[in-house]
Amino acid sequence: QVQLVESGGGLVQSGGSLRLSCAAPGSIFSIYVMGWYRQAPGKQRELVASVTSDGNTNYADSVKGRFTISRDNAKNTVYLQMNSLKPGDTAIYYCNAERHGISYWGRGTQVTVSS
């Protein structure tokens, strides 16, 4: 059973920052695309950002310029630095590892942004 372990969620005021972390097994981390998704109440889960094993990144338009995804290959950990947070960023954030149609998910971490 592959486990992705997220941490770093919480409650923050609008304009604040949070950093999410996701630790993955080394066998997964080294070759899978790592990503962060989020799901707000009543909405579908959506991609926030992703990073390939060689460091190429992709962002949702809604977070470009505010969020940064990065990976530490020595620690098998992917991060999501979230700045200038807005109430609309409130959601459960999920870590994801994907390769060739095989996908693993973390349990999620709640991010709440108050106005």
Buried (B, 14 or more C-beta within 10 A) or exposed (E): EBEBEBBBBEEBEEEBEBBBBBBBBEEBBEEBBBBBBBBBEEEEBEBBBBBBBEEEEBBBEEBEEBBBBBBEEEEBBBBBBBBEBBEEBBBBBBBBBBBEEEEBBBEBBEBBBEE
